[in-house]
Amino acid sequence: QEELSASIREGIYPAMDMEGLLFVSPLKRCAETASLIYPEAEQHIVEDFRECDFGEIEYKNHEELQGNSDYQAWIDSGGTRPFPKGENPEDFRNRSVKAFRKLMKNA
């Protein structure tokens, strides 16, 4: 949080017109970060801006996943297969882009 606070003080984040819209993912850390950067702004949660579901490899490093055949199949695919018991990266991209296009159309 110290690094974020320093970035805010340095003016790294663009100013926001309070009549503008602030869209956030449904994740708690996203909403909390947005509140720190733009404390006066009303947040609009966009469900499809949630992060990709990494399934069983979430919070695990390469060493921890050694010997996991599903993980190895994902690696061998060049990351094009769905994450083991998780989301397909292409589906994630399509979901995010579709939500963004919908926002732009309605803005």
Disulfide bonds with the S-S distance in Angstrom:
none
